[in-house]
Amino acid sequence: MKFLVLLLALALRRRDGGWPAWLSRDDRHRRLLASLSPGAGTLAWWLAVALPALLVALLFGWFDGALGALATLVLGTVLVLWMVGVESEFRSLDTLLVRGRMNDREALARGADDAFGLAAGECDAAWFADLERCVLRRAALLFAVVFWVSVLGFGAALLLVLNRAWLARNPDGGDWARSLDAALCWIPARLTTLALALVGHFGAVIDAAGGRLWRLDDGGALLAAVAEAGLERETAPDEDRFQHGVDRLEALQGLLLRALAVWLILSALWTLLAA
């Protein structure tokens, strides 16, 4: 059932707008934290992050039978949409690529700001590099949610999302919160690296991952390195730096879409093994 929830949520994210604010607002996670606990200490973290994750895990663990499966499908889909957002990264990239191919730099910059929160710039190499990092961060969160929903259930995925929102709301929220975020992202980042190697240039990706696989970080540097290695093989230098940036963006979209397909296959296999 969790696999069906993921498929339904991913399909719904491709549709046009009309979503309620509590599903579509960028600050929806932090607003929930503020409503649960206005403080910033350890007790506030337990009330705003750990307790909701535990309650969600217990709720979905309690569902049983046909009605429980239906409740899991409906409530689980809504929860996944709330965690990862209702706007698909890949659909946003489609729009940005159309603007890029039309050489409409102003529209591209506005679209990147709306979709990924990237401040408008000159659309040069540095700007495109920042955009690629924003896309990777969004995709990494999506893959991490897919992993934890598949393996440990909705409570584990909610713990990841709320803890990250806690860190965004309280940058000095404590080393324990940052350590938890790194731990929750460690396995998904390595599996994403494997997926990118399988769907892209295996040797280049593995070489780029060398020396980084066992580091205890959140995986951001690892994914940036392996994505860069894959993009170097997917694209060729172009005299027009703007169009070269667009080419890299299109190649990144293709790599991530293929990696998502690998993630869904792994999720389906895990579901079959756990059944």
C-alpha positions as CSV (number, residue, x, y, z in Angstrom):
1,M,0.0,0.0,0.0
2,K,2.9,2.4,0.7
3,F,4.1,1.9,-2.8
4,L,0.7,2.8,-4.2
5,V,0.7,5.9,-1.9
6,L,4.0,7.0,-3.4
7,L,2.8,6.4,-7.0
8,L,-0.4,8.4,-6.4
9,A,1.4,11.2,-4.7
10,L,4.0,11.5,-7.5
11,A,1.2,11.5,-10.1
12,L,-0.8,14.2,-8.3
13,R,2.3,16.4,-8.1
14,R,2.3,16.6,-11.9
15,R,-1.1,18.3,-12.1
16,D,-1.8,22.0,-12.3
17,G,-2.4,24.3,-9.3
18,G,-5.5,24.7,-7.2
19,W,-3.9,23.2,-4.1
20,P,-4.9,24.6,-0.7
21,A,-2.4,26.8,1.1
22,W,-1.6,24.3,3.8
23,L,-0.3,21.9,1.1
24,S,1.4,24.5,-1.2
25,R,3.0,27.1,1.1
26,D,6.7,27.0,1.2
27,D,6.7,27.6,4.9
28,R,4.0,25.0,5.7
29,H,6.4,22.9,7.8
30,R,7.7,25.8,9.9
31,R,4.2,27.1,10.5
32,L,3.2,23.7,11.9
33,L,6.2,23.8,14.2
34,A,5.3,27.3,15.4
35,S,1.8,26.1,16.2
36,L,3.0,23.1,18.1
37,S,5.7,24.7,20.1
38,P,6.9,28.4,20.1
39,G,10.1,27.6,21.9
40,A,13.5,26.4,20.7
41,G,14.8,24.1,23.4
42,T,15.0,20.4,23.7
43,L,11.5,20.0,25.1
44,A,10.1,22.1,22.3
45,W,11.9,19.8,19.7
46,W,10.3,16.7,21.4
47,L,6.8,18.4,21.2
48,A,7.1,19.8,17.7
49,V,9.2,17.1,15.9
50,A,9.4,13.8,17.7
51,L,5.9,13.6,19.1
52,P,4.0,14.2,15.8
53,A,6.3,11.7,14.0
54,L,5.6,9.1,16.8
55,L,1.8,9.7,16.6
56,V,1.8,9.4,12.8
57,A,3.7,6.1,13.1
58,L,1.3,4.7,15.6
59,L,-1.7,5.9,13.6
60,F,-0.7,4.2,10.4
61,G,0.5,1.1,12.3
62,W,-3.0,0.9,13.8
63,F,-4.8,0.8,10.4
64,D,-5.8,-2.7,9.5
65,G,-8.0,-4.5,6.9
66,A,-9.7,-3.0,3.9
67,L,-10.8,0.2,5.6
68,G,-7.3,0.6,7.0
69,A,-5.8,0.2,3.6
70,L,-8.2,2.8,2.2
71,A,-7.3,5.2,5.1
72,T,-3.6,4.6,4.4
73,L,-4.0,5.4,0.8
74,V,-5.9,8.6,1.4
75,L,-4.2,10.0,4.5
76,G,-0.8,8.7,3.4
77,T,-1.0,10.4,0.0
78,V,-2.0,13.7,1.6
79,L,0.8,13.4,4.1
80,V,3.4,12.7,1.4
81,L,2.2,15.6,-0.6
82,W,2.5,17.9,2.5
83,M,6.0,16.6,3.2
84,V,7.5,16.9,-0.3
85,G,5.3,19.7,-1.7
86,V,2.6,19.5,-4.4
87,E,4.7,21.2,-7.1
88,S,6.8,18.6,-8.9
89,E,10.5,19.6,-9.4
90,F,10.4,17.9,-12.8
91,R,7.4,19.8,-14.0
92,S,9.0,23.1,-12.9
93,L,12.1,22.1,-14.8
94,D,10.0,21.5,-17.9
95,T,8.8,25.1,-17.7
96,L,12.3,26.4,-17.1
97,L,13.8,24.5,-20.0
98,V,11.1,25.9,-22.4
99,R,12.1,29.4,-21.3
100,G,15.8,28.6,-21.7
101,R,15.4,27.2,-25.2
102,M,13.5,30.4,-26.1
103,N,16.5,32.3,-24.7
104,D,14.2,34.2,-22.4
105,R,16.6,34.9,-19.6
106,E,14.3,37.1,-17.6
107,A,11.5,34.6,-17.6
108,L,13.9,31.8,-16.7
109,A,15.2,33.8,-13.7
110,R,11.7,34.6,-12.5
111,G,10.7,30.9,-12.9
112,A,13.7,29.7,-11.0
113,D,12.9,32.1,-8.2
114,D,9.2,31.0,-8.1
115,A,10.0,27.3,-8.3
116,F,13.2,26.9,-6.4
117,G,13.7,30.2,-4.4
118,L,16.8,31.1,-6.4
119,A,17.4,34.8,-6.4
120,A,17.4,36.4,-9.9
121,G,20.8,36.7,-11.4
122,E,22.7,37.1,-14.7
123,C,22.0,33.5,-15.8
124,D,25.7,32.9,-16.0
125,A,27.7,29.7,-15.1
126,A,27.6,30.5,-11.3
127,W,23.8,31.1,-11.4
128,F,23.2,27.8,-13.2
129,A,25.4,26.0,-10.7
130,D,23.3,27.5,-7.9
131,L,20.1,26.4,-9.7
132,E,21.5,22.8,-10.1
133,R,22.2,22.7,-6.3
134,C,18.7,23.8,-5.6
135,V,17.2,21.1,-7.8
136,L,19.5,18.5,-6.2
137,R,18.4,19.5,-2.7
138,R,14.7,19.2,-3.7
139,A,15.3,15.8,-5.4
140,A,17.4,14.5,-2.5
141,L,14.5,15.3,-0.1
142,L,12.1,13.5,-2.4
143,F,14.3,10.4,-2.6
144,A,14.8,10.4,1.2
145,V,11.1,10.6,1.8
146,V,10.5,7.7,-0.6
147,F,13.1,5.7,1.2
148,W,11.8,6.2,4.7
149,V,8.2,5.7,3.7
150,S,9.1,2.5,2.0
151,V,11.4,1.1,4.8
152,L,10.1,2.4,8.2
153,G,6.8,4.1,7.3
154,F,5.3,7.6,7.4
155,G,6.5,8.4,10.9
156,A,10.2,8.1,9.9
157,A,9.7,10.3,6.8
158,L,7.8,12.9,8.9
159,L,10.6,12.9,11.5
160,L,13.1,13.8,8.7
161,V,10.9,16.6,7.3
162,L,10.0,18.2,10.6
163,N,13.6,17.9,11.9
164,R,14.8,19.7,8.8
165,A,12.1,22.4,9.2
166,W,13.3,22.7,12.9
167,L,16.8,23.4,11.7
168,A,15.6,26.0,9.2
169,R,13.5,27.7,11.9
170,N,16.3,27.4,14.5
171,P,19.7,27.4,12.8
172,D,21.3,27.0,16.3
173,G,18.9,24.2,17.2
174,G,21.6,22.0,18.5
175,D,24.2,19.5,17.2
176,W,21.8,16.6,18.0
177,A,19.3,17.9,15.5
178,R,21.9,18.3,12.8
179,S,23.3,14.8,13.6
180,L,19.8,13.3,13.3
181,D,19.4,15.0,9.9
182,A,22.7,13.7,8.7
183,A,21.8,10.2,9.9
184,L,18.4,10.2,8.2
185,C,20.0,11.4,4.9
186,W,23.0,9.1,5.0
187,I,21.5,5.9,3.5
188,P,19.2,7.7,0.9
189,A,22.2,9.8,-0.3
190,R,24.3,6.6,-0.9
191,L,21.4,4.9,-2.6
192,T,20.8,7.9,-4.8
193,T,24.5,7.8,-5.8
194,L,24.0,4.2,-6.8
195,A,20.9,5.1,-8.8
196,L,22.8,7.8,-10.6
197,A,25.6,5.4,-11.4
198,L,23.2,2.8,-12.8
199,V,21.3,5.3,-15.0
200,G,24.3,7.4,-16.0
201,H,28.0,6.9,-16.4
202,F,28.9,4.3,-13.8
203,G,32.6,4.7,-13.8
204,A,32.6,8.5,-13.6
205,V,30.0,8.5,-10.8
206,I,31.9,5.9,-8.8
207,D,35.2,7.8,-9.2
208,A,33.5,11.0,-8.0
209,A,32.1,9.2,-5.0
210,G,35.4,7.8,-4.0
211,G,36.5,9.0,-0.6
212,R,33.1,10.5,0.2
213,L,30.9,7.4,0.6
214,W,31.7,6.8,4.3
215,R,31.8,10.4,5.4
216,L,29.2,11.2,8.1
217,D,27.6,14.2,6.5
218,D,24.2,14.9,5.1
219,G,25.2,13.7,1.6
220,G,24.9,17.1,0.0
221,A,28.5,17.3,-1.1
222,L,28.4,13.7,-2.3
223,L,25.4,14.2,-4.5
224,A,26.8,17.4,-5.9
225,A,30.1,15.6,-6.8
226,V,28.4,12.6,-8.5
227,A,25.9,14.8,-10.3
228,E,28.7,17.0,-11.6
229,A,30.5,13.9,-12.9
230,G,27.4,12.7,-14.6
231,L,26.7,16.1,-16.2
232,E,30.2,16.4,-17.5
233,R,29.6,13.2,-19.5
234,E,26.1,14.1,-20.5
235,T,26.9,17.5,-22.0
236,A,29.5,19.0,-24.3
237,P,31.0,22.5,-24.0
238,D,29.2,25.2,-26.0
239,E,30.4,28.6,-27.1
240,D,27.1,30.0,-25.8
241,R,27.5,29.7,-22.0
242,F,23.8,30.3,-21.5
243,Q,22.7,27.5,-23.7
244,H,25.4,25.3,-22.2
245,G,23.8,25.9,-18.8
246,V,20.4,25.0,-20.2
247,D,21.9,21.8,-21.7
248,R,23.2,20.9,-18.2
249,L,19.9,21.6,-16.6
250,E,18.1,19.3,-19.1
251,A,20.7,16.6,-18.6
252,L,20.2,16.9,-14.8
253,Q,16.5,16.5,-15.2
254,G,17.0,13.4,-17.3
255,L,19.4,11.9,-14.7
256,L,17.1,12.6,-11.8
257,L,14.1,11.2,-13.6
258,R,15.9,8.0,-14.4
259,A,17.1,7.8,-10.8
260,L,13.6,8.3,-9.6
261,A,12.5,5.3,-11.7
262,V,15.3,3.2,-10.0
263,W,14.0,4.4,-6.6
264,L,10.5,3.3,-7.4
265,I,11.7,-0.1,-8.5
266,L,13.7,-0.5,-5.3
267,S,10.6,0.6,-3.3
268,A,8.4,-2.0,-5.1
269,L,11.0,-4.7,-4.5
270,W,11.2,-3.8,-0.8
271,T,7.4,-3.9,-0.6
272,L,7.3,-7.4,-2.1
273,L,10.0,-8.7,0.2
274,A,8.3,-7.2,3.3
275,A,4.9,-8.6,2.4
